[in-house]
Amino acid sequence: MMNTDRMALIVGQRGPLWDSLGTFLMTLPAIDMVLQMEDAVSALRIAAEQRPSLVVLDAGQAGDEILPVLAVIGACGLAGRCLVLADDGRQQRQAASAGVGAAVLKGYPAAKLLEMTESLLPDTAGVVDAG
């Protein structure tokens, strides 16, 4: 079994956002590997088995199934390490009510997204930059 202590899992559709997220996450010192999956069911199985440091969910990929997907993420104990990229306020509220670590609308400023993402990672949770 591979070491997944420093793995991020992205669940979404191929395209510019997918590519950018993968590149973005690989810049983080706490992430050594990024696994990208389009199929939410397979991704949830991987999340349950390998318990990645971070799960990034494109809520548009889950569509109307976002609540069941978030329930599985919560059941795996990964809700606090989950970042949801929502298409609209409804999805954002659903994600927040499911107890995810963060839920933002797509297009959220990159600098703030970086800070938020780092705060979700186990190695950096609670660390504040004094600079």
PEQUIFEN-V64488 format. One record per backbone hydrogen bond with DSSP energy under -1.0 kcal/mol. CO is the residue of the C=O (numbers start at 1). NH is the residue of the N-H. If there is no record, write none. Layout:
# PEQUIFEN-V64488
CO:NH  CO:NH
This chain:
# PEQUIFEN-V64488
4:7  6:32  6:33  7:53  7:54  8:35  9:56  10:37  11:58  15:19  16:20  17:21  18:22  19:23  20:24  21:25  22:26  24:27  25:28  28:31  33:8  35:10  37:12  39:43  40:44  41:45  42:46  43:47  44:48  45:49  46:50  47:51  54:9  55:83  56:11  57:85  58:61  59:63  62:65  63:66  65:69  66:70  67:71  68:72  69:73  70:74  71:75  72:76  73:78  74:77  78:81  79:82  79:101  81:55  82:102  83:57  84:104  85:59  86:106  88:92  89:93  90:94  91:95  92:96  93:97  94:98  95:100  96:99  102:84  104:86  105:108  109:113  110:114  111:115  112:116  113:117  114:118  115:119  121:125  124:127
